[in-house]
Amino acid sequence: MSADLSWTYDEATASGGLLETSLGQLRDELGYKKLGKGILEQIVKALGKQELGYFPQWVLDARCNTEPRQGNKVWVYVRDNSTRARVLDAILCPEQANVRSVLDGLVSGDLAALTAEEKLKRIREIVNV
C-alpha cells in the first residue's frame, strides 16, 4: 500500500499536537479493509514514518490486542519535540529519551530543560504581554 497517515498528522497538528482516533480510521486511511495482526503492524510503521507517536501502546500490539476492533481508540501525538511530545516519549520510549532531564525539567520548571524553540516561545509570550 502506498497510502500514508498524512490526514491524521494534519489533524493532530491542527488539534495542538494530540488527537484521539480509532483503529478503523487509521485502517481506512491506509486503505485496508480489515484489521488483524499484520494491519496493526502496518499502522505502527505508518505512524513512525509520519513522526507520530501513540498510546495506549497495547491497542496496536497484536500480542496484547488479539482481537482488534475498528472502534478501539488510540491517542496519536505529533513527535515535534514539544514539551508534550518529549514527556510522552520519555514515558513511552524511555530508551530514546533523557528521561530524568525531561521529567525533572517539567516538574521543576527548569528553563534549561526547554528546547531552543520553547525558550523562544516563552520570550515571545513575555514580550507580547
DODRENVO-17729 format. One record per atom (N, C-alpha, C): residue number from 1; residue in one letter; x negated, y negated, z negated. Coordinates in Angstrom, 2 decimals, always signed. Layout:
<recs>
REC:num:residu:X:Y:Z
REC:NUM:A:X:Y:Z $
...
</recs>
This chain:
<recs>
REC:num:residu:X:Y:Z
REC:1:M:-0.84:+1.18:+0.00 $
REC:1:M:+0.00:+0.00:+0.00 $
REC:1:M:-0.89:-1.25:+0.00 $
REC:2:S:-0.48:-2.23:+0.75 $
REC:2:S:-1.26:-3.45:+0.83 $
REC:2:S:-0.64:-4.58:+0.01 $
REC:3:A:+0.50:-4.33:-0.62 $
REC:3:A:+1.16:-5.35:-1.43 $
REC:3:A:+0.34:-5.64:-2.69 $
REC:4:D:+0.55:-6.82:-3.23 $
REC:4:D:-0.12:-7.17:-4.47 $
REC:4:D:+0.89:-7.79:-5.43 $
REC:5:L:+0.41:-8.26:-6.55 $
REC:5:L:+1.27:-8.85:-7.56 $
REC:5:L:+1.14:-10.37:-7.59 $
REC:6:S:+1.02:-10.99:-6.43 $
REC:6:S:+0.86:-12.44:-6.39 $
REC:6:S:+2.09:-13.17:-6.91 $
REC:7:W:+3.29:-12.62:-6.67 $
REC:7:W:+4.50:-13.25:-7.19 $
REC:7:W:+4.47:-13.24:-8.72 $
REC:8:T:+4.10:-12.11:-9.30 $
REC:8:T:+4.01:-12.01:-10.75 $
REC:8:T:+2.96:-12.98:-11.29 $
REC:9:Y:+1.83:-13.07:-10.60 $
REC:9:Y:+0.79:-14.02:-11.01 $
REC:9:Y:+1.33:-15.44:-10.99 $
REC:10:D:+2.00:-15.82:-9.91 $
REC:10:D:+2.56:-17.17:-9.78 $
REC:10:D:+3.60:-17.44:-10.86 $
REC:11:E:+4.46:-16.47:-11.13 $
REC:11:E:+5.50:-16.63:-12.16 $
REC:11:E:+4.88:-16.75:-13.55 $
REC:12:A:+3.88:-15.94:-13.81 $
REC:12:A:+3.21:-16.01:-15.12 $
REC:12:A:+2.51:-17.36:-15.28 $
REC:13:T:+1.87:-17.83:-14.23 $
REC:13:T:+1.21:-19.13:-14.28 $
REC:13:T:+2.23:-20.24:-14.51 $
REC:14:A:+3.34:-20.19:-13.79 $
REC:14:A:+4.40:-21.20:-13.92 $
REC:14:A:+5.04:-21.16:-15.31 $
REC:15:S:+4.98:-20.02:-15.96 $
REC:15:S:+5.55:-19.86:-17.30 $
REC:15:S:+4.54:-20.15:-18.39 $
REC:16:G:+3.45:-20.80:-18.07 $
REC:16:G:+2.45:-21.13:-19.07 $
REC:16:G:+1.45:-20.04:-19.33 $
REC:17:G:+1.38:-19.07:-18.45 $
REC:17:G:+0.37:-18.02:-18.59 $
REC:17:G:+0.87:-16.72:-19.17 $
REC:18:L:+2.18:-16.64:-19.48 $
REC:18:L:+2.73:-15.45:-20.12 $
REC:18:L:+4.12:-15.18:-19.56 $
REC:19:L:+4.37:-13.94:-19.17 $
REC:19:L:+5.64:-13.59:-18.54 $
REC:19:L:+6.07:-12.20:-18.98 $
REC:20:E:+7.34:-12.07:-19.37 $
REC:20:E:+7.90:-10.75:-19.64 $
REC:20:E:+8.52:-10.25:-18.35 $
REC:21:T:+8.20:-9.03:-17.98 $
REC:21:T:+8.75:-8.44:-16.75 $
REC:21:T:+9.05:-6.97:-17.02 $
REC:22:S:+9.47:-6.27:-15.99 $
REC:22:S:+9.82:-4.85:-16.15 $
REC:22:S:+8.98:-4.00:-15.20 $
REC:23:L:+8.92:-2.72:-15.52 $
REC:23:L:+8.23:-1.80:-14.62 $
REC:23:L:+8.92:-1.76:-13.27 $
REC:24:G:+10.23:-1.90:-13.26 $
REC:24:G:+10.96:-1.92:-12.00 $
REC:24:G:+10.55:-3.08:-11.12 $
REC:25:Q:+10.40:-4.26:-11.72 $
REC:25:Q:+9.99:-5.44:-10.96 $
REC:25:Q:+8.57:-5.26:-10.40 $
REC:26:L:+7.66:-4.77:-11.22 $
REC:26:L:+6.28:-4.56:-10.78 $
REC:26:L:+6.23:-3.50:-9.68 $
REC:27:R:+6.96:-2.43:-9.86 $
REC:27:R:+7.02:-1.36:-8.85 $
REC:27:R:+7.55:-1.90:-7.53 $
REC:28:D:+8.65:-2.65:-7.58 $
REC:28:D:+9.25:-3.21:-6.36 $
REC:28:D:+8.29:-4.17:-5.66 $
REC:29:E:+7.62:-5.01:-6.45 $
REC:29:E:+6.69:-5.97:-5.85 $
REC:29:E:+5.55:-5.27:-5.10 $
REC:30:L:+5.17:-4.12:-5.59 $
REC:30:L:+4.11:-3.36:-4.93 $
REC:30:L:+4.65:-2.49:-3.79 $
REC:31:G:+5.95:-2.44:-3.63 $
REC:31:G:+6.54:-1.73:-2.51 $
REC:31:G:+6.79:-0.25:-2.72 $
REC:32:Y:+6.80:+0.19:-3.97 $
REC:32:Y:+7.07:+1.59:-4.26 $
REC:32:Y:+8.55:+1.80:-4.53 $
REC:33:K:+9.02:+3.02:-4.33 $
REC:33:K:+10.43:+3.36:-4.54 $
REC:33:K:+10.69:+3.99:-5.90 $
REC:34:K:+9.71:+4.75:-6.42 $
REC:34:K:+9.89:+5.47:-7.67 $
REC:34:K:+8.79:+5.12:-8.66 $
REC:35:L:+9.02:+5.47:-9.91 $
REC:35:L:+8.00:+5.32:-10.94 $
REC:35:L:+7.46:+6.69:-11.28 $
REC:36:G:+6.21:+6.75:-11.61 $
REC:36:G:+5.57:+8.00:-12.03 $
REC:36:G:+4.15:+7.70:-12.45 $
REC:37:K:+3.44:+8.73:-12.83 $
REC:37:K:+2.07:+8.60:-13.31 $
REC:37:K:+1.20:+7.82:-12.32 $
REC:38:G:+1.25:+8.20:-11.05 $
REC:38:G:+0.43:+7.54:-10.04 $
REC:38:G:+0.81:+6.09:-9.83 $
REC:39:I:+2.09:+5.77:-9.95 $
REC:39:I:+2.54:+4.38:-9.76 $
REC:39:I:+2.10:+3.53:-10.94 $
REC:40:L:+2.17:+4.09:-12.15 $
REC:40:L:+1.68:+3.34:-13.31 $
REC:40:L:+0.20:+2.98:-13.11 $
REC:41:E:-0.57:+3.93:-12.62 $
REC:41:E:-2.00:+3.67:-12.37 $
REC:41:E:-2.18:+2.58:-11.31 $
REC:42:Q:-1.34:+2.59:-10.28 $
REC:42:Q:-1.43:+1.57:-9.24 $
REC:42:Q:-1.05:+0.18:-9.78 $
REC:43:I:-0.07:+0.14:-10.67 $
REC:43:I:+0.32:-1.13:-11.29 $
REC:43:I:-0.83:-1.69:-12.10 $
REC:44:V:-1.48:-0.82:-12.89 $
REC:44:V:-2.62:-1.26:-13.70 $
REC:44:V:-3.73:-1.82:-12.80 $
REC:45:K:-4.05:-1.13:-11.72 $
REC:45:K:-5.08:-1.61:-10.79 $
REC:45:K:-4.69:-2.94:-10.17 $
REC:46:A:-3.43:-3.07:-9.76 $
REC:46:A:-2.96:-4.31:-9.13 $
REC:46:A:-2.99:-5.47:-10.11 $
REC:47:L:-2.63:-5.22:-11.36 $
REC:47:L:-2.71:-6.28:-12.38 $
REC:47:L:-4.16:-6.75:-12.53 $
REC:48:G:-5.08:-5.81:-12.60 $
REC:48:G:-6.50:-6.15:-12.73 $
REC:48:G:-7.00:-6.97:-11.56 $
REC:49:K:-6.59:-6.61:-10.34 $
REC:49:K:-7.02:-7.35:-9.16 $
REC:49:K:-6.50:-8.78:-9.16 $
REC:50:Q:-5.36:-9.01:-9.78 $
REC:50:Q:-4.77:-10.36:-9.85 $
REC:50:Q:-5.25:-11.13:-11.08 $
REC:51:E:-6.19:-10.55:-11.84 $
REC:51:E:-6.66:-11.17:-13.08 $
REC:51:E:-5.52:-11.36:-14.07 $
REC:52:L:-4.71:-10.31:-14.20 $
REC:52:L:-3.61:-10.29:-15.14 $
REC:52:L:-3.84:-9.20:-16.18 $
REC:53:G:-3.59:-9.53:-17.42 $
REC:53:G:-3.61:-8.55:-18.49 $
REC:53:G:-2.18:-8.21:-18.85 $
REC:54:Y:-1.98:-7.23:-19.72 $
REC:54:Y:-0.62:-6.81:-20.07 $
REC:54:Y:-0.60:-6.17:-21.46 $
REC:55:F:+0.58:-6.17:-22.04 $
REC:55:F:+0.84:-5.47:-23.28 $
REC:55:F:+2.34:-5.27:-23.42 $
REC:56:P:+2.79:-4.30:-24.16 $
REC:56:P:+2.01:-3.27:-24.84 $
REC:56:P:+1.39:-2.30:-23.83 $
REC:57:Q:+0.21:-1.87:-24.14 $
REC:57:Q:-0.54:-1.06:-23.21 $
REC:57:Q:+0.07:+0.32:-22.98 $
REC:58:W:+0.76:+0.86:-23.95 $
REC:58:W:+1.33:+2.20:-23.80 $
REC:58:W:+2.34:+2.27:-22.65 $
REC:59:V:+2.99:+1.15:-22.33 $
REC:59:V:+4.01:+1.17:-21.28 $
REC:59:V:+3.42:+1.58:-19.93 $
REC:60:L:+2.18:+1.20:-19.67 $
REC:60:L:+1.54:+1.54:-18.39 $
REC:60:L:+0.53:+2.68:-18.52 $
REC:61:D:+0.56:+3.38:-19.63 $
REC:61:D:-0.33:+4.52:-19.86 $
REC:61:D:+0.48:+5.81:-19.68 $
REC:62:A:+0.23:+6.52:-18.60 $
REC:62:A:+1.00:+7.73:-18.28 $
REC:62:A:+0.86:+8.81:-19.35 $
REC:63:R:-0.21:+8.75:-20.14 $
REC:63:R:-0.36:+9.74:-21.22 $
REC:63:R:+0.64:+9.48:-22.34 $
REC:64:C:+1.00:+8.21:-22.53 $
REC:64:C:+1.95:+7.83:-23.59 $
REC:64:C:+3.37:+7.69:-23.06 $
REC:65:N:+3.51:+7.07:-21.93 $
REC:65:N:+4.82:+6.83:-21.32 $
REC:65:N:+5.05:+7.91:-20.27 $
REC:66:T:+5.41:+9.08:-20.73 $
REC:66:T:+5.53:+10.23:-19.83 $
REC:66:T:+6.79:+10.19:-18.97 $
REC:67:E:+7.75:+9.37:-19.33 $
REC:67:E:+8.96:+9.19:-18.53 $
REC:67:E:+9.22:+7.70:-18.34 $
REC:68:P:+8.41:+7.04:-17.52 $
REC:68:P:+8.58:+5.59:-17.33 $
REC:68:P:+9.94:+5.28:-16.71 $
REC:69:R:+10.53:+4.20:-17.18 $
REC:69:R:+11.83:+3.75:-16.69 $
REC:69:R:+11.68:+2.35:-16.13 $
REC:70:Q:+12.45:+2.04:-15.11 $
REC:70:Q:+12.34:+0.72:-14.48 $
REC:70:Q:+12.67:-0.40:-15.45 $
REC:71:G:+13.43:-0.13:-16.48 $
REC:71:G:+13.78:-1.15:-17.46 $
REC:71:G:+12.74:-1.36:-18.55 $
REC:72:N:+11.69:-0.51:-18.59 $
REC:72:N:+10.63:-0.71:-19.59 $
REC:72:N:+10.03:-2.08:-19.43 $
REC:73:K:+9.96:-2.83:-20.52 $
REC:73:K:+9.44:-4.20:-20.49 $
REC:73:K:+7.94:-4.22:-20.77 $
REC:74:V:+7.29:-5.16:-20.14 $
REC:74:V:+5.87:-5.38:-20.36 $
REC:74:V:+5.61:-6.89:-20.26 $
REC:75:W:+4.75:-7.38:-21.11 $
REC:75:W:+4.33:-8.77:-21.06 $
REC:75:W:+3.07:-8.85:-20.21 $
REC:76:V:+3.05:-9.78:-19.30 $
REC:76:V:+1.91:-10.00:-18.42 $
REC:76:V:+1.34:-11.37:-18.73 $
REC:77:Y:+0.01:-11.46:-18.84 $
REC:77:Y:-0.61:-12.75:-19.10 $
REC:77:Y:-1.75:-12.99:-18.11 $
REC:78:V:-1.93:-14.27:-17.80 $
REC:78:V:-2.99:-14.66:-16.87 $
REC:78:V:-4.30:-14.68:-17.64 $
REC:79:R:-5.28:-13.97:-17.12 $
REC:79:R:-6.60:-13.90:-17.76 $
REC:79:R:-7.44:-15.07:-17.24 $
REC:80:D:-7.09:-16.27:-17.73 $
REC:80:D:-7.66:-17.52:-17.22 $
REC:80:D:-8.63:-18.19:-18.20 $
REC:81:N:-9.07:-17.46:-19.19 $
REC:81:N:-10.00:-17.96:-20.19 $
REC:81:N:-9.35:-18.99:-21.11 $
REC:82:S:-8.02:-19.08:-21.12 $
REC:82:S:-7.32:-19.94:-22.06 $
REC:82:S:-7.42:-19.33:-23.45 $
REC:83:T:-7.05:-20.08:-24.46 $
REC:83:T:-7.08:-19.55:-25.82 $
REC:83:T:-6.21:-18.30:-25.92 $
REC:84:R:-5.01:-18.36:-25.35 $
REC:84:R:-4.11:-17.20:-25.40 $
REC:84:R:-4.78:-15.98:-24.77 $
REC:85:A:-5.31:-16.16:-23.57 $
REC:85:A:-5.93:-15.03:-22.87 $
REC:85:A:-7.13:-14.50:-23.63 $
REC:86:R:-7.94:-15.39:-24.18 $
REC:86:R:-9.12:-14.93:-24.92 $
REC:86:R:-8.73:-14.16:-26.17 $
REC:87:V:-7.68:-14.60:-26.88 $
REC:87:V:-7.23:-13.88:-28.07 $
REC:87:V:-6.65:-12.53:-27.68 $
REC:88:L:-5.80:-12.51:-26.67 $
REC:88:L:-5.22:-11.23:-26.24 $
REC:88:L:-6.31:-10.27:-25.76 $
REC:89:D:-7.26:-10.78:-24.99 $
REC:89:D:-8.36:-9.92:-24.53 $
REC:89:D:-9.19:-9.40:-25.70 $
REC:90:A:-9.42:-10.25:-26.70 $
REC:90:A:-10.20:-9.83:-27.87 $
REC:90:A:-9.50:-8.69:-28.60 $
REC:91:I:-8.18:-8.74:-28.65 $
REC:91:I:-7.42:-7.70:-29.35 $
REC:91:I:-7.22:-6.47:-28.48 $
REC:92:L:-6.87:-6.67:-27.21 $
REC:92:L:-6.54:-5.55:-26.33 $
REC:92:L:-7.77:-4.91:-25.67 $
REC:93:C:-8.82:-5.70:-25.47 $
REC:93:C:-10.03:-5.21:-24.79 $
REC:93:C:-11.26:-5.65:-25.58 $
REC:94:P:-11.40:-5.21:-26.81 $
REC:94:P:-12.49:-5.72:-27.65 $
REC:94:P:-13.88:-5.46:-27.09 $
REC:95:E:-14.01:-4.43:-26.25 $
REC:95:E:-15.31:-4.14:-25.66 $
REC:95:E:-15.72:-5.19:-24.64 $
REC:96:Q:-14.80:-6.04:-24.21 $
REC:96:Q:-15.08:-7.06:-23.20 $
REC:96:Q:-15.11:-8.47:-23.78 $
REC:97:A:-15.03:-8.61:-25.09 $
REC:97:A:-14.92:-9.94:-25.69 $
REC:97:A:-15.81:-10.04:-26.92 $
REC:98:N:-16.13:-11.28:-27.28 $
REC:98:N:-16.80:-11.54:-28.54 $
REC:98:N:-15.70:-11.75:-29.57 $
REC:99:V:-15.20:-10.65:-30.10 $
REC:99:V:-14.02:-10.66:-30.96 $
REC:99:V:-14.18:-11.60:-32.15 $
REC:100:R:-15.28:-11.50:-32.86 $
REC:100:R:-15.48:-12.32:-34.05 $
REC:100:R:-15.43:-13.81:-33.70 $
REC:101:S:-16.11:-14.21:-32.66 $
REC:101:S:-16.15:-15.61:-32.27 $
REC:101:S:-14.75:-16.12:-31.89 $
REC:102:V:-14.04:-15.35:-31.09 $
REC:102:V:-12.71:-15.77:-30.65 $
REC:102:V:-11.76:-15.90:-31.83 $
REC:103:L:-11.69:-14.87:-32.67 $
REC:103:L:-10.75:-14.89:-33.78 $
REC:103:L:-11.15:-15.87:-34.88 $
REC:104:D:-12.43:-15.94:-35.19 $
REC:104:D:-12.88:-16.92:-36.18 $
REC:104:D:-12.61:-18.34:-35.71 $
REC:105:G:-12.86:-18.60:-34.46 $
REC:105:G:-12.61:-19.92:-33.91 $
REC:105:G:-11.14:-20.28:-33.95 $
REC:106:L:-10.29:-19.34:-33.70 $
REC:106:L:-8.84:-19.58:-33.74 $
REC:106:L:-8.39:-19.88:-35.16 $
REC:107:V:-8.84:-19.07:-36.10 $
REC:107:V:-8.42:-19.22:-37.48 $
REC:107:V:-8.96:-20.51:-38.09 $
REC:108:S:-10.20:-20.83:-37.84 $
REC:108:S:-10.83:-22.00:-38.48 $
REC:108:S:-10.63:-23.29:-37.71 $
REC:109:G:-10.15:-23.19:-36.46 $
REC:109:G:-10.03:-24.40:-35.65 $
REC:109:G:-11.39:-24.90:-35.20 $
REC:110:D:-12.37:-24.01:-35.21 $
REC:110:D:-13.75:-24.35:-34.83 $
REC:110:D:-13.81:-24.76:-33.36 $
REC:111:L:-14.19:-26.01:-33.12 $
REC:111:L:-14.27:-26.51:-31.76 $
REC:111:L:-15.36:-25.79:-30.95 $
REC:112:A:-16.34:-25.23:-31.62 $
REC:112:A:-17.40:-24.51:-30.92 $
REC:112:A:-16.85:-23.26:-30.25 $
REC:113:A:-15.72:-22.77:-30.73 $
REC:113:A:-15.13:-21.57:-30.14 $
REC:113:A:-14.33:-21.88:-28.89 $
REC:114:L:-14.11:-23.17:-28.62 $
REC:114:L:-13.34:-23.56:-27.44 $
REC:114:L:-14.21:-23.50:-26.19 $
REC:115:T:-13.57:-23.23:-25.06 $
REC:115:T:-14.27:-23.28:-23.79 $
REC:115:T:-14.45:-24.74:-23.41 $
REC:116:A:-15.30:-25.00:-22.43 $
REC:116:A:-15.51:-26.37:-21.96 $
REC:116:A:-14.19:-26.97:-21.47 $
REC:117:E:-13.40:-26.20:-20.78 $
REC:117:E:-12.10:-26.68:-20.27 $
REC:117:E:-11.18:-27.06:-21.42 $
REC:118:E:-11.15:-26.25:-22.48 $
REC:118:E:-10.30:-26.54:-23.62 $
REC:118:E:-10.78:-27.80:-24.36 $
REC:119:K:-12.09:-27.98:-24.44 $
REC:119:K:-12.62:-29.20:-25.07 $
REC:119:K:-12.22:-30.44:-24.28 $
REC:120:L:-12.32:-30.36:-22.95 $
REC:120:L:-11.90:-31.49:-22.11 $
REC:120:L:-10.41:-31.77:-22.27 $
REC:121:K:-9.62:-30.73:-22.36 $
REC:121:K:-8.18:-30.90:-22.55 $
REC:121:K:-7.90:-31.62:-23.87 $
REC:122:R:-8.60:-31.24:-24.92 $
REC:122:R:-8.41:-31.91:-26.22 $
REC:122:R:-8.81:-33.38:-26.13 $
REC:123:I:-9.91:-33.66:-25.45 $
REC:123:I:-10.35:-35.06:-25.29 $
REC:123:I:-9.29:-35.86:-24.54 $
REC:124:R:-8.75:-35.28:-23.47 $
REC:124:R:-7.70:-35.97:-22.71 $
REC:124:R:-6.47:-36.22:-23.56 $
REC:125:E:-6.11:-35.26:-24.41 $
REC:125:E:-4.95:-35.41:-25.29 $
REC:125:E:-5.18:-36.57:-26.26 $
REC:126:I:-6.39:-36.67:-26.80 $
REC:126:I:-6.71:-37.74:-27.74 $
REC:126:I:-6.69:-39.09:-27.05 $
REC:127:V:-7.27:-39.17:-25.87 $
REC:127:V:-7.34:-40.42:-25.13 $
REC:127:V:-5.94:-40.90:-24.71 $
REC:128:N:-5.07:-39.97:-24.36 $
REC:128:N:-3.74:-40.33:-23.91 $
REC:128:N:-2.75:-40.60:-25.04 $
REC:129:V:-3.17:-40.42:-26.28 $
REC:129:V:-2.26:-40.63:-27.42 $
REC:129:V:-2.03:-42.08:-27.68 $
</recs>
